[in-house]
Amino acid sequence: MKNLIIYYSRGGHTEAAVKRIGETVKADTIKVISKEGFTEGDNALNPQDYDNIIIACPTHWWQLAVEMKRYLEKNKFEGKKLYLVLVCGGATLGSKHNIIHRTKGNEIVSYIKLRTLLTKQAKRDAKLDKWIAETNLAD
């Protein structure tokens, strides 16, 4: 199975989570860098070429970050297994149900919510490690 991580990180918390995932899960990576949905690095990567897609980004007002929304609007893909990493700096987190309409035609297999300001790095990493083990993405 081929894995792809698509992520946007504003303050570095999501990027830290992606790096942790990358220590265990073999995956190519696309970093979204602008509100227009532009990416950094290898723009030749096509999500349609992958079996599993990990989408990682902050949530703002219970929604995906605008940057990720624009990326998903510009880059349609279907028939994929999606794994969501939702990161929030405050006390409330977004819901996977608020992004289902942006991922139609795909199966949301699993998701994890990370509260950055209220969770120490070791606890966040342990939570991610457990999630990765449960999803079998590292196999």
PEMO-V41457 format. One record per pair of residues at least 12 apart in sequence whose C-alpha atoms are under 10 Angstrom apart, sorted by the first residue. I is the first residue (numbers start at 1). J is the second residue. D is the distance in whole Angstrom. If there is no record, write none. Layout:
i->I j->J d->D
i->I j->J d->D
This chain:
i->1 j->26 d->10
i->1 j->27 d->10
i->1 j->50 d->8
i->1 j->51 d->6
i->1 j->52 d->7
i->1 j->137 d->9
i->1 j->139 d->9
i->2 j->26 d->8
i->2 j->27 d->7
i->2 j->28 d->8
i->2 j->49 d->8
i->2 j->50 d->5
i->2 j->51 d->5
i->2 j->52 d->6
i->2 j->53 d->9
i->2 j->137 d->10
i->3 j->25 d->8
i->3 j->26 d->7
i->3 j->27 d->5
i->3 j->28 d->7
i->3 j->29 d->9
i->3 j->47 d->9
i->3 j->49 d->9
i->3 j->50 d->6
i->3 j->51 d->6
i->3 j->52 d->5
i->3 j->53 d->6
i->3 j->54 d->8
i->3 j->81 d->10
i->3 j->82 d->10
i->3 j->137 d->8
i->3 j->138 d->10
i->4 j->25 d->10
i->4 j->26 d->9
i->4 j->27 d->5
i->4 j->28 d->5
i->4 j->29 d->6
i->4 j->30 d->8
i->4 j->45 d->9
i->4 j->46 d->9
i->4 j->47 d->7
i->4 j->48 d->10
i->4 j->49 d->9
i->4 j->50 d->6
i->4 j->51 d->8
i->4 j->52 d->6
i->4 j->53 d->5
i->4 j->54 d->6
i->4 j->55 d->9
i->4 j->82 d->10
i->5 j->18 d->8
i->5 j->21 d->9
i->5 j->22 d->9
i->5 j->25 d->10
i->5 j->26 d->10
i->5 j->27 d->6
i->5 j->28 d->6
i->5 j->29 d->5
i->5 j->30 d->6
i->5 j->31 d->8
i->5 j->47 d->9
i->5 j->50 d->10
i->5 j->52 d->9
i->5 j->53 d->6
i->5 j->54 d->5
i->5 j->55 d->6
i->5 j->56 d->7
i->5 j->82 d->10
i->5 j->83 d->9
i->5 j->84 d->10
i->6 j->18 d->9
i->6 j->27 d->10
i->6 j->28 d->9
i->6 j->29 d->6
i->6 j->30 d->5
i->6 j->31 d->6
i->6 j->32 d->7
i->6 j->39 d->9
i->6 j->47 d->9
i->6 j->53 d->7
i->6 j->54 d->6
i->6 j->55 d->5
i->6 j->56 d->6
i->6 j->57 d->9
i->6 j->68 d->9
i->6 j->71 d->9
i->6 j->72 d->10
i->6 j->84 d->10
i->7 j->29 d->8
i->7 j->30 d->6
i->7 j->31 d->5
i->7 j->32 d->6
i->7 j->33 d->9
i->7 j->39 d->10
i->7 j->54 d->8
i->7 j->55 d->6
i->7 j->56 d->5
i->7 j->57 d->6
i->7 j->58 d->9
i->7 j->67 d->9
i->7 j->68 d->7
i->7 j->71 d->10
i->7 j->84 d->10
i->7 j->85 d->9
i->8 j->30 d->9
i->8 j->31 d->6
i->8 j->32 d->5
i->8 j->33 d->7
i->8 j->34 d->9
i->8 j->37 d->9
i->8 j->39 d->9
i->8 j->55 d->9
i->8 j->56 d->7
i->8 j->57 d->5
i->8 j->58 d->7
i->8 j->64 d->10
i->8 j->65 d->8
i->8 j->66 d->10
i->8 j->67 d->7
i->8 j->68 d->6
i->8 j->71 d->10
i->9 j->31 d->8
i->9 j->32 d->8
i->9 j->33 d->8
i->9 j->56 d->8
i->9 j->57 d->6
i->9 j->58 d->7
i->9 j->65 d->9
i->9 j->67 d->9
i->9 j->68 d->10
i->9 j->87 d->9
i->10 j->33 d->9
i->10 j->34 d->10
i->10 j->57 d->9
i->10 j->58 d->8
i->10 j->65 d->9
i->10 j->67 d->10
i->11 j->58 d->9
i->11 j->89 d->9
i->12 j->58 d->10
i->13 j->57 d->9
i->13 j->58 d->8
i->13 j->87 d->7
i->13 j->88 d->9
i->13 j->89 d->9
i->13 j->114 d->9
i->13 j->115 d->9
i->13 j->116 d->7
i->13 j->117 d->9
i->13 j->121 d->10
i->14 j->56 d->7
i->14 j->57 d->6
i->14 j->58 d->7
i->14 j->85 d->8
i->14 j->86 d->8
i->14 j->87 d->6
i->14 j->88 d->9
i->14 j->114 d->9
i->14 j->116 d->9
i->15 j->31 d->9
i->15 j->56 d->8
i->15 j->57 d->8
i->15 j->58 d->10
i->16 j->121 d->9
i->16 j->124 d->10
i->16 j->125 d->9
i->17 j->56 d->8
i->17 j->57 d->10
i->17 j->85 d->8
i->17 j->87 d->9
i->17 j->114 d->9
i->17 j->116 d->10
i->17 j->121 d->9
i->17 j->124 d->8
i->17 j->125 d->8
i->17 j->128 d->8
i->18 j->54 d->9
i->18 j->55 d->10
i->18 j->56 d->7
i->18 j->57 d->9
i->18 j->85 d->9
i->18 j->128 d->10
i->20 j->124 d->10
i->20 j->125 d->7
i->20 j->126 d->10
i->20 j->128 d->8
i->20 j->129 d->8
i->20 j->132 d->10
i->21 j->54 d->10
i->21 j->125 d->9
i->21 j->128 d->7
i->21 j->129 d->8
i->21 j->131 d->10
i->21 j->132 d->7
i->21 j->137 d->9
i->21 j->138 d->9
i->22 j->138 d->9
i->23 j->129 d->10
i->23 j->138 d->9
i->24 j->129 d->8
i->24 j->132 d->8
i->24 j->133 d->9
i->24 j->137 d->8
i->24 j->138 d->6
i->24 j->139 d->9
i->25 j->132 d->8
i->25 j->133 d->10
i->25 j->136 d->9
i->25 j->137 d->6
i->25 j->138 d->4
i->25 j->139 d->8
i->26 j->137 d->8
i->26 j->138 d->7
i->26 j->139 d->9
i->27 j->50 d->10
i->27 j->52 d->9
i->27 j->53 d->9
i->27 j->54 d->9
i->27 j->137 d->9
i->27 j->138 d->9
i->28 j->42 d->10
i->28 j->45 d->8
i->28 j->50 d->9
i->28 j->53 d->10
i->29 j->41 d->9
i->29 j->42 d->9
i->29 j->45 d->8
i->29 j->53 d->10
i->29 j->54 d->9
i->30 j->42 d->7
i->30 j->43 d->8
i->30 j->44 d->10
i->30 j->45 d->8
i->30 j->46 d->9
i->30 j->47 d->9
i->30 j->55 d->10
i->31 j->43 d->10
i->31 j->56 d->10
i->31 j->68 d->10
i->32 j->57 d->9
i->32 j->67 d->7
i->32 j->68 d->7
i->32 j->70 d->9
i->32 j->71 d->7
i->33 j->67 d->7
i->33 j->68 d->9
i->33 j->71 d->10
i->34 j->66 d->9
i->34 j->67 d->6
i->34 j->68 d->9
i->34 j->70 d->9
i->34 j->71 d->9
i->35 j->65 d->9
i->35 j->66 d->6
i->35 j->67 d->4
i->35 j->68 d->8
i->35 j->69 d->9
i->35 j->70 d->7
i->35 j->71 d->8
i->36 j->66 d->9
i->36 j->67 d->6
i->36 j->68 d->9
i->36 j->69 d->9
i->36 j->70 d->6
i->36 j->71 d->7
i->36 j->73 d->10
i->36 j->74 d->9
i->37 j->66 d->8
i->37 j->67 d->5
i->37 j->68 d->6
i->37 j->69 d->8
i->37 j->70 d->5
i->37 j->71 d->4
i->37 j->72 d->8
i->37 j->73 d->8
i->37 j->74 d->7
i->37 j->75 d->9
i->38 j->67 d->8
i->38 j->68 d->10
i->38 j->70 d->9
i->38 j->71 d->7
i->38 j->74 d->9
i->39 j->67 d->10
i->39 j->71 d->8
i->46 j->75 d->9
i->46 j->76 d->10
i->46 j->77 d->9
i->47 j->75 d->8
i->47 j->76 d->8
i->47 j->77 d->6
i->47 j->78 d->9
i->47 j->80 d->9
i->48 j->75 d->9
i->48 j->76 d->8
i->48 j->77 d->6
i->48 j->78 d->7
i->48 j->79 d->8
i->48 j->80 d->8
i->49 j->77 d->9
i->49 j->80 d->10
i->50 j->77 d->10
i->50 j->79 d->10
i->50 j->80 d->8
i->50 j->81 d->9
i->51 j->79 d->8
i->51 j->80 d->6
i->51 j->81 d->6
i->51 j->82 d->9
i->52 j->79 d->10
i->52 j->80 d->6
i->52 j->81 d->5
i->52 j->82 d->6
i->52 j->83 d->7
i->52 j->107 d->10
i->52 j->109 d->9
i->52 j->137 d->8
i->53 j->80 d->7
i->53 j->81 d->6
i->53 j->82 d->5
i->53 j->83 d->6
i->53 j->84 d->8
i->53 j->106 d->10
i->53 j->108 d->10
i->54 j->81 d->8
i->54 j->82 d->6
i->54 j->83 d->5
i->54 j->84 d->6
i->54 j->85 d->7
i->54 j->108 d->10
i->54 j->110 d->10
i->54 j->111 d->9
i->54 j->137 d->10
i->55 j->68 d->9
i->55 j->72 d->10
i->55 j->82 d->7
i->55 j->83 d->6
i->55 j->84 d->5
i->55 j->85 d->6
i->55 j->86 d->8
i->55 j->111 d->9
i->56 j->68 d->9
i->56 j->83 d->8
i->56 j->84 d->6
i->56 j->85 d->4
i->56 j->86 d->6
i->56 j->87 d->8
i->56 j->111 d->10
i->56 j->112 d->10
i->57 j->69 d->10
i->57 j->84 d->8
i->57 j->85 d->7
i->57 j->86 d->6
i->57 j->87 d->6
i->57 j->88 d->9
i->58 j->85 d->8
i->58 j->86 d->6
i->58 j->87 d->4
i->58 j->88 d->6
i->58 j->89 d->8
i->58 j->93 d->9
i->58 j->94 d->9
i->58 j->113 d->10
i->58 j->114 d->9
i->58 j->115 d->10
i->58 j->116 d->10
i->59 j->85 d->10
i->59 j->86 d->6
i->59 j->87 d->6
i->59 j->88 d->6
i->59 j->89 d->9
i->59 j->90 d->10
i->59 j->92 d->9
i->59 j->93 d->7
i->59 j->94 d->6
i->59 j->95 d->9
i->59 j->113 d->10
i->60 j->87 d->9
i->60 j->88 d->8
i->60 j->89 d->9
i->60 j->90 d->10
i->60 j->92 d->10
i->60 j->93 d->8
i->60 j->94 d->7
i->61 j->88 d->10
i->61 j->92 d->8
i->61 j->93 d->8
i->61 j->94 d->7
i->62 j->86 d->10
i->62 j->88 d->9
i->62 j->92 d->8
i->62 j->93 d->6
i->62 j->94 d->4
i->62 j->95 d->6
i->62 j->96 d->9
i->62 j->97 d->10
i->62 j->98 d->7
i->62 j->99 d->9
i->63 j->86 d->9
i->63 j->93 d->9
i->63 j->94 d->6
i->63 j->95 d->7
i->63 j->96 d->9
i->63 j->97 d->9
i->63 j->98 d->6
i->63 j->99 d->7
i->64 j->86 d->8
i->64 j->87 d->9
i->64 j->94 d->8
i->64 j->95 d->9
i->64 j->96 d->9
i->64 j->98 d->8
i->64 j->99 d->7
i->64 j->102 d->10
i->65 j->86 d->10
i->65 j->87 d->10
i->68 j->102 d->10
i->69 j->99 d->9
i->69 j->102 d->7
i->70 j->102 d->10
i->72 j->102 d->7
i->72 j->103 d->8
i->73 j->102 d->7
i->73 j->103 d->9
i->76 j->102 d->9
i->76 j->103 d->8
i->76 j->104 d->9
i->76 j->105 d->10
i->77 j->103 d->8
i->77 j->104 d->9
i->77 j->105 d->8
i->77 j->106 d->8
i->78 j->103 d->8
i->78 j->104 d->7
i->78 j->105 d->5
i->78 j->106 d->5
i->78 j->107 d->9
i->79 j->103 d->10
i->79 j->104 d->9
i->79 j->105 d->6
i->79 j->106 d->5
i->79 j->107 d->7
i->80 j->103 d->9
i->80 j->104 d->10
i->80 j->105 d->8
i->80 j->106 d->5
i->80 j->107 d->6
i->80 j->108 d->9
i->80 j->109 d->10
i->81 j->105 d->10
i->81 j->106 d->6
i->81 j->107 d->5
i->81 j->108 d->6
i->81 j->109 d->6
i->81 j->110 d->9
i->82 j->103 d->9
i->82 j->106 d->7
i->82 j->107 d->6
i->82 j->108 d->5
i->82 j->109 d->6
i->82 j->110 d->7
i->82 j->111 d->8
i->83 j->107 d->9
i->83 j->108 d->6
i->83 j->109 d->6
i->83 j->110 d->5
i->83 j->111 d->5
i->83 j->112 d->8
i->83 j->132 d->10
i->83 j->135 d->9
i->83 j->137 d->9
i->84 j->96 d->8
i->84 j->99 d->10
i->84 j->108 d->8
i->84 j->109 d->8
i->84 j->110 d->6
i->84 j->111 d->4
i->84 j->112 d->6
i->84 j->113 d->8
i->85 j->110 d->9
i->85 j->111 d->6
i->85 j->112 d->5
i->85 j->113 d->6
i->85 j->114 d->7
i->85 j->128 d->9
i->85 j->131 d->10
i->86 j->111 d->7
i->86 j->112 d->6
i->86 j->113 d->5
i->86 j->114 d->6
i->86 j->115 d->9
i->87 j->112 d->8
i->87 j->113 d->6
i->87 j->114 d->5
i->87 j->115 d->6
i->87 j->116 d->7
i->88 j->113 d->8
i->88 j->114 d->6
i->88 j->115 d->5
i->88 j->116 d->6
i->88 j->117 d->8
i->88 j->118 d->10
i->89 j->114 d->8
i->89 j->115 d->6
i->89 j->116 d->5
i->89 j->117 d->5
i->89 j->118 d->8
i->89 j->119 d->9
i->90 j->114 d->10
i->90 j->115 d->7
i->90 j->116 d->7
i->90 j->117 d->6
i->90 j->118 d->8
i->91 j->115 d->7
i->91 j->116 d->9
i->91 j->117 d->8
i->91 j->118 d->8
i->92 j->115 d->8
i->93 j->113 d->7
i->93 j->114 d->8
i->93 j->115 d->8
i->94 j->113 d->8
i->95 j->111 d->10
i->95 j->113 d->9
i->96 j->108 d->9
i->96 j->110 d->9
i->96 j->111 d->7
i->96 j->112 d->9
i->96 j->113 d->9
i->109 j->135 d->8
i->110 j->131 d->9
i->110 j->132 d->10
i->110 j->134 d->9
i->110 j->135 d->7
i->111 j->131 d->8
i->111 j->135 d->9
i->112 j->127 d->9
i->112 j->128 d->8
i->112 j->131 d->7
i->112 j->132 d->10
i->113 j->127 d->9
i->113 j->128 d->9
i->114 j->127 d->8
i->114 j->128 d->9
